[in-house]
Amino acid sequence: MNQPWDFDVAVVGGGPAGTSAASVLARNGRRILLLERESFPRFHIGESQLPWINQILAKIGAEKAVAAAGFVEKWGASFTTADSQADQYADFARACEVPNPQSYQVPRAEFDQILLEHAATCGAVVLQGRAALEAAFDDHGVALTYADADGKETCVKVGAIIDASGRTGFLAKRFGERKKDPVLQNIAVHRQYEGVPRSEGRRAGDIRMVTRPDKGWFWFIPISATTMSVGAVIPQAVYNASAKPTPEETLSFFVAETPAAARLLANTSPVSPARFDADYSYLHSRHAGDRFVLVGDAGAFLDPIFSTGVLMAMQSGIEAAETIDAGLRDGDLRARRFAAYERRLVRRYHHFRRFAAGFYDPAFRDLFFSPSSRFGIYAAVLSVLGGNWHPSWQTRLRLRAFFFLVALQRFIPLAPRQQPAAALTTVPPQAQPMEARPNRPS
């Protein structure tokens, strides 16, 4: 039956969540409008991907386009303490239930553009430089108004809306509330460098993490043959006591008091401005309603310690698209249609959150830096770090055993304790990275 709509579905936002939803729906023959307020390519943080993203890319039909881009291959992750006294390598080839242990490190500007172009190839109408302004809902559809860069407004009638607008929260700010995680409230400051030393062989493309005694940490992500994305994730209280006037000065300060990070950056050159990001984890109170659904960062954002962001965003886009497709087929897009989608999204968030929050627990870090291959527990942990969001019952039992051991570690030293230093050692000024000069954002 023909519907009195210009499009079956409008997707607001052209990031990984929105393009995944648009691609699935368009491949199913739906008429899709995708609105992106910026013009691609555009900078975005979140370069390191997990092995389970391979299944997601295959689901939307983008695996060949991503593979052809020549992105840096990622096979695992290295974790090092601030003084370099302890080191642990997470090799995804050792993880259980990870079909393909190889993933990618991606410049997000290029990666996101590939996904946006893929959505258009699938049949979605993709409009860049278009800002969604208003959505008026009734029993028969949604009147969506958007504007171009010159302010010219257009109104279209659609059957449903997918809010993939990220932290902007086009519909999220109208329905429900964003609930910040009281544990995972951090600040990130980051920039790109050339000349950072890398591991040899297959490990050259892996992400390197340097932990800090104050529970903060650094990432080092090789996003090309020469460029490394480097960022410090700092607890809000530590950041508030130490932040400097500019992002460059702030990053230099945290680098200088973290010896392992300072050594890696001693003879490097910055190739981008430094930027601040508020890595506040949150989960929205409501993820769907009559004729609308939230996906990606519009509905949830989780601390980036284990690089789950893009995977979670794209998986939510796929599931929302499949739910809407079934609703269009049945003629029912009421809120109850999305109940199962909401439950899956919240379960997946808390599944990964348990590990993200755990990493800020000294007992978790103690066991993580002293892994044992007994009973397959460590392989189960690696499986989650590889992106496994629906483990088998055997793996779930092993994960429960791991967190039981974490609880014991708080009282009984099952593994050597990584004693927090009274103060981080400051490295000499010559070991600090070079500086540029953009102003700190307001």
C-alpha positions in Angstrom: 0.0 0.0 0.0 1.4 3.4 -0.9 1.8 5.8 2.0 1.3 9.6 1.8 5.0 10.1 2.7 7.9 11.7 0.8 10.1 9.1 2.5 9.5 6.1 4.6 12.2 7.0 7.1 14.3 10.1 7.8 17.7 9.6 9.5 19.1 12.7 11.3 22.9 12.3 11.4 25.4 10.8 9.0 27.8 9.2 11.5 28.3 5.4 11.8 25.0 4.9 13.6 23.0 6.8 11.1 24.6 5.4 8.0 24.3 1.9 9.3 20.5 2.4 9.8 20.1 4.1 6.4 22.1 1.4 4.6 20.0 -1.5 6.1 16.7 0.2 5.3 17.7 1.3 1.8 18.9 -2.2 1.0 15.5 -3.5 2.1 13.9 -1.2 -0.5 12.7 1.6 1.8 12.8 5.3 0.8 15.4 6.9 3.0 16.3 10.5 3.6 19.6 11.1 5.5 20.3 14.6 6.8 23.8 15.5 7.9 24.4 19.0 9.3 28.1 19.1 8.4 29.9 18.6 5.1 32.1 15.5 5.0 34.9 14.8 5.5 35.0 16.2 9.0 37.1 15.4 12.1 35.9 13.0 14.7 37.5 11.2 17.5 37.2 7.4 18.0 39.7 5.8 15.6 40.3 2.4 17.1 37.9 -0.4 16.0 37.2 -3.8 17.5 37.2 -7.2 15.6 33.4 -7.7 16.0 32.9 -4.7 13.7 33.7 -7.0 10.8 30.3 -8.7 11.2 28.6 -5.3 11.4 30.3 -4.1 8.2 29.2 -7.3 6.4 25.6 -6.8 7.6 25.4 -3.4 5.9 27.4 -4.5 2.9 30.3 -2.1 3.5 33.1 -4.6 4.3 34.7 -4.5 0.9 34.7 -0.7 0.8 36.3 -0.4 4.2 38.9 -3.2 3.4 39.8 -1.4 0.1 40.6 1.8 2.0 43.9 0.4 3.2 43.4 1.3 6.9 46.1 0.3 9.5 45.4 -3.3 10.6 44.8 -3.8 14.3 45.3 -7.2 16.0 45.3 -6.3 19.6 46.1 -3.8 22.3 49.1 -3.1 24.7 48.6 -1.8 28.2 51.5 -0.3 30.1 51.8 1.3 33.5 52.9 4.9 33.9 56.4 3.8 35.0 56.6 1.0 32.4 57.1 -1.6 35.1 54.2 -3.7 34.1 53.0 -4.4 30.5 50.2 -6.6 29.2 49.3 -7.4 25.6 45.7 -8.2 24.6 46.0 -10.5 21.5 42.6 -10.8 19.9 43.8 -14.1 18.3 43.7 -15.6 21.8 40.1 -14.5 22.5 37.3 -16.9 22.4 34.2 -16.3 20.2 35.9 -13.7 18.0 35.5 -14.9 14.4 38.1 -12.6 12.9 40.7 -11.2 15.3 41.8 -8.4 12.8 40.2 -5.0 12.9 41.3 -1.5 11.8 42.6 1.8 13.1 40.9 4.5 11.1 41.0 8.2 10.5 37.4 8.9 11.3 37.0 11.6 8.7 37.8 9.0 6.0 36.0 6.1 7.6 32.8 8.0 8.2 32.8 9.4 4.6 33.1 5.8 3.3 30.1 4.8 5.3 28.1 7.9 4.2 28.9 7.2 0.5 27.9 3.6 1.0 24.5 4.6 2.4 24.0 6.7 -0.8 25.1 3.7 -2.9 22.5 1.6 -1.2 19.8 4.0 -2.3 19.4 6.5 0.5 19.0 10.2 -0.4 22.0 11.8 1.4 21.9 15.6 2.0 24.9 17.2 3.6 24.9 20.7 5.2 21.3 20.2 6.3 20.3 20.8 9.9 17.1 19.2 11.2 15.0 21.9 12.9 11.6 20.5 13.9 9.6 17.3 13.9 5.8 17.4 14.3 4.3 14.0 15.0 0.7 12.8 14.3 -1.0 9.5 13.8 -0.1 9.3 10.2 3.5 10.3 10.1 6.1 13.0 11.0 6.5 16.4 9.4 10.2 17.0 9.4 11.6 20.5 8.8 15.3 21.1 7.9 17.4 24.0 6.7 20.3 24.2 4.3 23.5 26.3 5.0 21.7 29.4 3.7 18.8 29.0 6.1 16.3 27.9 3.4 13.8 25.6 5.1 12.2 22.5 3.6 9.5 20.3 5.1 9.0 16.6 4.2 6.5 14.0 5.4 8.1 10.8 6.7 6.8 7.6 8.3 9.4 7.6 11.1 12.6 9.3 12.3 15.9 7.8 13.5 17.8 10.3 15.7 21.4 9.6 14.9 22.5 13.2 15.7 25.0 12.2 18.4 25.3 14.5 21.5 23.2 17.1 19.7 20.2 14.9 20.6 17.7 16.3 18.0 14.9 14.2 19.5 16.7 12.9 22.6 16.6 16.4 24.2 12.8 16.5 23.6 12.0 13.0 24.9 13.4 11.7 28.2 16.6 12.8 29.8 20.3 12.0 29.6 21.5 10.3 32.7 25.3 10.7 33.3 27.2 7.9 34.8 28.5 8.9 38.2 31.6 6.7 37.9 32.7 7.4 34.4 33.1 11.2 34.3 36.3 12.0 32.5 37.9 14.7 30.3 39.9 13.9 27.2 42.5 16.1 25.6 44.1 14.8 22.4 46.1 15.6 19.2 48.0 13.8 16.4 51.7 13.4 16.1 54.3 12.0 13.8 57.5 10.2 14.8 56.0 8.1 17.7 57.8 4.8 17.9 55.8 1.6 17.1 56.1 -2.1 17.8 57.5 -4.4 15.2 55.6 -6.7 12.8 52.0 -7.4 13.2 51.8 -5.4 16.4 52.8 -2.2 14.7 49.2 -1.3 14.2 47.9 -2.0 17.6 46.6 0.5 20.1 48.9 1.2 23.1 47.4 2.3 26.4 49.5 3.9 29.2 47.8 3.9 32.6 48.2 6.5 35.3 48.1 6.0 39.1 45.3 8.6 39.3 43.1 6.1 37.3 43.6 8.2 34.1 45.2 6.8 31.0 46.7 7.6 27.5 45.8 6.2 24.1 48.3 5.9 21.3 46.5 4.9 18.0 48.4 4.5 14.7 46.0 5.9 12.2 48.3 5.9 9.2 51.9 4.8 8.3 53.2 8.0 9.9 50.5 9.6 12.1 49.6 8.6 15.7 46.5 9.8 17.5 47.4 10.5 21.1 45.0 11.4 23.9 44.9 11.6 27.7 41.7 10.6 29.5 41.7 12.2 32.9 39.2 11.9 35.9 37.3 15.1 36.1 38.6 16.0 39.6 42.2 15.5 38.5 41.6 17.6 35.4 39.9 20.4 37.3 42.9 20.7 39.6 45.5 20.5 36.8 44.1 22.0 33.5 46.1 24.7 31.8 44.8 27.6 29.7 45.0 25.8 26.3 44.5 22.2 25.3 48.2 22.0 24.1 49.5 23.1 27.5 47.1 20.7 29.3 48.1 17.7 27.2 51.8 18.6 27.6 51.3 18.8 31.4 49.8 15.3 31.6 52.4 13.9 29.3 55.2 15.4 31.3 54.0 13.7 34.5 53.5 10.3 32.9 57.0 8.9 32.2 56.0 6.1 29.8 53.9 8.5 27.7 56.6 11.1 27.8 59.2 8.7 26.4 57.0 7.8 23.5 56.5 11.5 22.6 60.1 12.7 23.3 61.2 13.1 19.7 57.9 13.7 17.9 56.1 16.5 16.1 52.5 17.5 16.4 50.5 17.6 13.1 47.1 18.7 14.4 45.7 21.2 17.0 45.0 19.8 20.4 41.3 19.4 21.3 39.3 18.9 24.5 36.4 16.3 24.7 34.1 15.6 27.6 34.1 11.9 27.9 31.0 11.9 30.1 29.4 8.5 29.9 25.6 8.6 29.8 22.5 6.5 29.0 19.3 8.1 27.9 16.2 7.4 29.9 14.1 6.7 26.7 15.3 5.3 23.4 12.1 5.2 21.3 8.5 6.3 21.1 5.7 6.5 18.5 7.5 6.8 15.1 11.0 7.6 16.4 14.0 5.8 17.8 17.5 6.9 19.1 20.7 5.3 17.9 24.4 5.8 18.7 25.5 8.7 20.9 22.0 10.2 20.7 21.0 7.5 23.2 24.2 6.4 24.9 27.9 7.1 25.2 30.4 4.9 27.0 33.9 5.7 28.2 36.3 5.0 25.3 38.8 2.8 27.3 38.0 -0.3 25.3 37.0 1.4 22.0 33.4 0.1 22.0 31.9 3.4 20.7 31.6 2.8 16.9 30.7 -0.8 17.3 27.8 0.0 19.7 26.6 2.9 17.6 26.5 0.8 14.4 24.9 -2.2 16.0 22.2 0.1 17.4 21.6 1.6 13.9 21.2 -1.9 12.4 18.8 -3.1 15.1 16.7 0.1 14.9 16.5 -0.2 11.2 15.4 -3.8 11.3 12.7 -2.9 13.9 11.4 0.0 11.8 11.4 -2.1 8.7 9.2 -4.7 10.4 7.0 -1.9 11.7 6.6 -0.5 8.2 5.7 -3.9 6.9 3.1 -4.4 9.7 1.8 -0.9 9.7 2.7 -0.4 13.3 5.3 2.1 14.5 4.1 2.7 18.0 6.4 2.8 20.9 5.7 -0.8 22.0 7.3 -2.0 18.7 10.7 -0.8 20.0 10.5 -2.4 23.5 12.8 -5.3 22.6 15.2 -2.9 20.8 15.5 -0.8 24.0 16.1 -3.8 26.2 18.9 -5.0 23.9 20.5 -1.6 23.8 20.5 -1.1 27.5 21.8 -4.7 28.2 24.6 -4.2 25.7 25.5 -0.9 27.3 25.7 -2.4 30.8 27.6 -5.4 29.4 30.5 -3.2 28.2 30.1 -0.7 31.0 31.0 -3.3 33.6 34.4 -3.6 31.9 34.9 0.1 31.3 34.1 0.9 35.0 36.2 -2.1 36.1 39.3 -0.7 34.5 39.2 2.3 36.9 39.2 -0.2 39.8 42.8 -1.0 41.0 41.8 -4.6 41.7 40.6 -5.1 38.1 43.9 -3.6 36.8 45.9 -5.9 39.2 44.3 -9.0 37.7 44.4 -7.6 34.1 48.2 -7.1 34.3 48.7 -10.6 35.8 46.5 -12.8 33.5 46.2 -16.5 33.9 45.2 -18.9 31.1 43.6 -21.3 33.6 39.9 -22.2 33.0 39.7 -19.9 29.9 39.0 -16.8 32.0 41.4 -14.5 30.3 40.3 -15.7 26.8 36.7 -14.8 27.9 37.8 -11.3 29.0 39.6 -10.8 25.7 36.4 -11.8 23.9 34.6 -8.9 25.4 37.5 -6.5 24.7 37.2 -7.7 21.1 33.6 -6.6 21.0 31.6 -9.7 21.9 28.4 -8.3 23.2 26.4 -11.5 23.4 28.7 -14.2 24.8 27.8 -17.8 25.1 26.7 -19.1 28.5 30.2 -20.7 29.0 31.9 -17.4 28.4 29.4 -15.6 30.7 30.3 -18.1 33.5 34.0 -17.4 33.0 33.3 -13.6 33.1 31.5 -14.0 36.3 34.5 -15.9 37.7 36.7 -13.1 36.7 34.7 -10.4 38.5 34.5 -12.7 41.5 38.3 -12.8 41.5 38.3 -9.0 41.2 36.2 -8.7 44.3 38.5 -11.0 46.2 41.6 -9.0 45.0 40.3 -6.0 46.9 40.9 -8.0 50.2 43.3 -10.8 49.3 46.3 -10.2 46.9 45.7 -12.9 44.4 47.8 -10.9 41.9 50.6 -8.4 42.5 49.1 -5.1 43.3 50.0 -2.1 41.1 50.8 0.3 44.0 49.8 3.8 43.1 52.7 6.2 43.3 52.4 9.1 45.8 53.0 11.4 42.9 53.8 11.0 39.2 57.3 11.6 38.3 57.8 14.7 36.0 60.1 14.1 33.1 62.6 16.7 31.9 61.3 19.5 29.7 63.2 18.2 26.7 61.1 15.1 26.8 57.9 17.0 26.4 56.1 17.2 23.1 56.3 20.3 20.9 53.5 22.8 21.0 51.1 24.6 18.7 48.7 27.4 19.5 44.9 27.1 19.0 42.8 28.5 21.8 40.9 26.4 24.4 37.2 26.0 23.4 34.7 27.7 25.6 
